[in-house]
Amino acid sequence: MKFKRGCLLSFFSALIFACILFVVAGAAFQYINNQPWFCNSCHEMSFYYQTWQRSRHAATTRCLDCH
């Protein structure tokens, strides 16, 4: 009986840890994904990123505000 209780406790501890890790990783991805430099990480976006940086919209909007 003690062995089963220990396995159950380990399983639920691992499950809770995995859920917390999933939430933290999701929040980190959302934060990074919302940064303008992330949009510029694709080589095809370099021209558009530079154009955005020089525009008056750079001070007030981010990539994901429109896209």
Stockholm file with secondary structure:
# STOCKHOLM 1.0

chainA/1-67         MKFKRGCLLSFFSALIFACILFVVAGAAFQYINNQPWFCNSCHEMSFYYQTWQRSRHAATTRCLDCH
#=GR chainA/1-67 SS CHHHHHHHHHHHHHHHHHHHHHHHHHHHHHHHHTSHHHHTTSGGGHHHHHHHHHSGGGGTCCHHHHC
#=GC SS_cons        CHHHHHHHHHHHHHHHHHHHHHHHHHHHHHHHHTSHHHHTTSGGGHHHHHHHHHSGGGGTCCHHHHC
//
